[in-house]
Amino acid sequence: MIKLYLDEDVPEAIANALRLRGYDVVTVREAARRGMTDIDQLNYASSENRVILSFNVADFNKIHTDFIKKGLSHSGIILSKQLPIGAMVKALLKLLPDITPEKARNNVIWLSVTKP
């Protein structure tokens, strides 16, 4: 099971909902890393073997591409557009059981939400 690190833009209620279902989740606030750059956040997540979850699609996509070009590695990035908390939790609960640390490493994973 992967461990998650939620970027500043992700509501903390998502962390709480995932924890209730047994996931290991840390938020930027809990890690006392508010205001750090996106690269710093990704490096921190990787140092803790955590996959970062963010709505900041454009920046993290670019950072991922730059990391790969430079031969740098990261523990993984899950990207999503901003969604209501319930929809996010539901989509994550569907996605997370299939993601291993090996699958996430150096990859961007797109969170998709299917309409009912």
N, C-alpha and C positions, 0 to 999 in steps of 0.2 A: 504494500500500500504506500502511495506517495504521501509525503508531507507537504503542506501548502503554506505559502506566505502570501498574504493578501496586501496588495498595493494600497496606497492611501485612498484611492478613488473607489475602492470596493467597500460597501457598507459592512460594519462589524456584525450586523445581524446575520450575515451569511456565515461568518466564522462560528457564531454560536449555534446556528442550525446544523452545520456540518459536525461540530464537536458532539452534539447530542446523538449523532449517528456514528460516532466512533472515530472520526477523522482527526488527525493531528494538524491543527491550524494555528498559525501565529499571524497577528496583524502588525502593520507598521507601527501603530500606536503602542502596542504591547512590547515591541522590540525597541521602543524609544528611538525610532529612526525617521520620524516625520521631517519633511523638508529636504531629505537627501535626494541626490540626483537619481534618475532612473537606472543609470549604470551602477551606482552605489547600491541601489536596492537589489538589482539582479546579482551583483557580486555577493552581497550579504546572503541572499536566498541560497545561492550556490554553496557558500561556505557552511551553511547549515543543512545542506542536502535537501533543500526545499524547492518546489516548483512555484514560481510566482504567478499569481492570477491578477490580471489587470484589464481595465477598459481602455487603456492608453495604447490603442492598436498601432497607430502610425509610428510613435516613438519606439515601442518595443520591437516592432517588426524591423525597423532600421537598425536598432542595437543588435538584434539577433544576426542580421546579415553582416554587420561589421565584425561581430565576434567570430563568425564562421570564416570570413575572409582573412582575419588575422590569426586564425588557428587557436582562438581562445574557446573555452568551454563554459557551459552553464548547465544547471540542473533541469532546465525546462521552463517554458513560458506557456501559460494558458491565456488566450486572448478572447475577449467577447465584447460585443456592443453592450451598452448599459441596458439592463432589463429590470423589471420589477423583482424584488427580492425572492418572492416565491418561485418565479420562473427560473431565476438563476440557480436556486437551491435544487430544484427539480432537474434541471439540465446537468448540473454538476454531479448529482447522485446517479444519473444515468451514465455519465462519462467516466467518473473516477475509478470504478471497479475494473475498468479495462486498461488503465494507465499504470504502467510499472515505472520505477525510476529509470530503467534502461530505455524504455520507449520514450520517455520525456527528455532524457539527456540530449542537449544541443538541438532540440526541436521546438517549434511553435505548434501548439495544439489549439485548434479553433473550437470554441464552445458553440454548439449549434442548438437552437431551440426549435422544436417542431411545433407547428400550430395544431391544436386539438382537432 
